[in-house]
Amino acid sequence: MTEVAAVIFDVGNVLYHWNPRVLYERLIDDDRALDAFLRDVVTPEWHFQHDAGRPFAETSAELIARHPEHAALIRHWGDNFIDSVAPAISGMPQLVRDLHEADVPLYAITNFSAEFWPLFHARERALFAPFRDIVVSGAEGLVKPDSAIYQLALDRFGILPSQALFVDDRPENIAAAEAAGMRGHLFIDAAALRRDLAARGLLTPRPVP
């Protein structure tokens, strides 16, 4: 069996916490109203359109037409989205540095809006500096777990599927990566990932802070 020679990361809830609730918890002080707004207005299905490449100007106009009473809150999403992607998950910045120092090639495949990504990437340039390439779904018009995004990434990264370990927090994304021939690690925390990487000979074991 070919040994793993490169690690491909997801970003949201692997490298960074992502929680849209933080955008609105100071603006909607009633928990039930906040839950309803996140459930019924700025839904995961609505946001997924941005990951697939639709511009916020279009999706927000459609959503405001359906919920005009929430127009200002909907616009707040576009102006402040990157604030929902933070902080870095405990132990992950050090793990990325350790892999880089061990000369392990690092890549990422992320479901992320092409509009929001540049600001976020610039804000977090220190963590992403070791990454050789990152495939952003919104820029490609492809989203995980579509098999096409994995093939595009492998072709662009120039690595064989059997050489790659794909790390993601969603089982369906791991299953799709494994169907494409990669190894998969379902992310729980940095400690478990470090143990897996050590077992594969990519890192030496060490405590996670």
C-alpha positions in Angstrom: 0.0 0.0 0.0 1.3 3.4 -0.9 2.3 5.5 2.1 0.6 8.8 2.7 2.8 11.7 1.5 0.5 14.7 1.7 -2.3 16.0 3.9 -5.4 17.8 2.5 -7.4 19.7 5.1 -10.9 21.0 5.3 -11.0 24.5 6.8 -14.3 25.1 8.7 -14.5 23.1 11.9 -11.2 21.5 11.2 -8.7 24.4 11.2 -11.2 27.0 12.4 -14.4 27.0 14.4 -17.3 28.1 12.2 -20.5 29.2 13.9 -22.9 31.7 12.2 -24.6 32.3 15.5 -21.7 34.6 16.6 -22.8 37.1 13.9 -26.1 37.6 15.4 -26.0 36.9 19.1 -25.3 40.5 20.0 -28.0 41.7 17.6 -30.8 39.4 18.6 -30.9 39.2 22.4 -33.8 36.7 22.6 -32.5 33.1 22.2 -35.7 31.8 20.7 -35.8 34.6 18.2 -32.2 34.0 17.3 -32.7 30.3 16.9 -35.7 30.9 14.6 -33.7 33.4 12.5 -30.9 31.0 12.0 -33.3 28.1 11.3 -35.8 29.8 9.1 -34.0 32.8 7.4 -30.2 32.4 7.0 -30.5 28.7 6.7 -27.6 26.3 5.9 -29.3 25.6 2.5 -29.3 29.4 1.7 -25.6 29.8 2.7 -24.6 26.7 0.7 -25.4 28.7 -2.4 -22.4 30.9 -1.7 -20.1 27.9 -1.3 -21.4 26.7 -4.7 -20.5 30.0 -6.3 -23.6 32.3 -6.2 -22.8 35.9 -5.3 -24.1 37.3 -2.1 -25.8 40.2 -3.9 -28.1 37.7 -5.6 -28.9 35.4 -2.7 -29.4 38.3 -0.3 -31.8 40.1 -2.6 -33.9 36.9 -3.0 -33.8 36.4 0.8 -34.7 40.0 1.6 -37.6 39.8 -0.8 -38.9 36.8 1.2 -38.1 38.3 4.6 -38.1 42.2 4.2 -38.4 42.6 8.0 -34.9 41.1 8.3 -33.2 43.1 5.6 -30.6 44.7 7.8 -29.8 41.4 9.5 -29.4 39.6 6.2 -27.0 42.3 4.9 -25.0 41.9 8.1 -24.1 38.4 7.0 -22.3 39.7 3.9 -20.5 42.5 5.6 -19.3 40.3 8.5 -19.2 36.7 7.4 -15.5 36.1 8.1 -16.1 37.0 11.8 -18.1 33.7 12.0 -14.9 31.7 11.1 -12.8 32.0 14.3 -10.9 31.1 16.4 -8.5 28.5 15.2 -9.3 25.1 16.7 -7.1 24.3 19.7 -3.9 22.5 18.7 -4.3 22.9 15.0 -2.0 25.8 14.3 0.9 23.9 16.0 0.0 20.8 14.1 0.1 22.6 10.8 3.5 24.1 11.8 4.8 20.7 12.8 3.8 19.1 9.5 5.4 21.9 7.6 8.6 21.5 9.5 8.5 17.8 8.8 8.4 18.7 5.0 4.9 17.2 4.6 3.1 18.9 1.6 -0.1 20.6 2.8 -3.2 21.4 0.8 -6.8 22.2 1.5 -10.2 21.8 -0.1 -12.8 24.1 1.4 -16.5 24.8 0.9 -16.3 28.6 1.0 -17.6 31.6 -0.8 -15.3 33.0 -3.4 -16.3 36.5 -2.3 -15.6 35.9 1.4 -12.5 33.8 1.0 -9.9 36.5 0.1 -10.6 38.6 3.2 -10.5 35.5 5.4 -7.3 34.1 3.8 -5.6 37.5 4.2 -6.6 37.7 7.9 -5.3 34.2 8.5 -2.2 34.4 6.3 0.1 33.1 9.0 -1.7 29.8 9.4 -2.1 29.3 5.6 1.4 30.3 4.7 2.7 26.6 4.6 -0.1 25.5 2.3 1.0 24.8 -1.3 -2.5 25.2 -2.8 -6.1 25.5 -1.6 -9.2 24.7 -3.7 -12.1 27.0 -2.8 -15.5 25.6 -3.8 -17.1 29.0 -4.7 -14.3 29.8 -7.1 -14.7 26.4 -8.9 -18.5 26.1 -8.9 -18.0 22.7 -7.2 -18.7 21.7 -3.6 -17.9 18.8 -1.4 -19.0 16.0 -1.5 -19.2 16.2 -5.3 -16.6 13.8 -6.6 -15.6 16.4 -9.2 -14.0 18.7 -6.6 -11.8 16.0 -5.3 -10.6 15.1 -8.8 -10.0 18.7 -9.6 -7.9 19.2 -6.5 -5.8 16.0 -7.0 -5.1 17.1 -10.6 -4.1 20.6 -9.5 -2.1 19.4 -6.6 -0.3 16.9 -8.7 -0.6 14.0 -6.3 -2.0 10.5 -6.5 -5.1 9.8 -4.5 -3.3 7.0 -2.6 -0.7 9.5 -1.5 -3.2 11.8 0.2 -4.8 11.9 3.6 -8.0 14.0 3.6 -9.1 15.5 6.9 -12.7 16.7 7.2 -15.4 16.9 10.0 -18.2 15.6 7.9 -18.6 11.9 7.2 -20.1 12.4 3.7 -17.1 14.4 2.7 -14.7 11.7 4.0 -16.7 9.0 2.2 -16.5 10.9 -1.1 -12.7 11.4 -0.6 -12.2 7.7 0.1 -14.3 6.8 -3.0 -11.9 8.9 -5.0 -9.0 6.8 -3.6 -7.7 8.9 -0.8 -7.3 7.9 2.9 -9.7 9.7 5.2 -9.6 11.0 8.7 -12.9 12.1 10.3 -11.8 15.1 12.4 -12.8 15.2 16.1 -9.9 17.1 17.6 -6.2 17.9 17.2 -5.1 15.2 19.6 -6.8 12.4 17.6 -5.5 13.7 14.3 -2.0 14.0 15.7 -2.1 10.3 16.9 -3.2 9.3 13.4 -0.5 11.3 11.7 2.1 9.8 14.1 0.8 6.3 13.4 1.3 7.0 9.7 4.9 8.2 10.3 4.2 11.8 9.4 4.7 13.3 12.8 6.3 12.3 16.1 3.9 12.0 19.0 3.7 15.0 21.3 1.1 16.4 23.7 -1.5 18.8 22.3 -1.9 22.0 24.3 
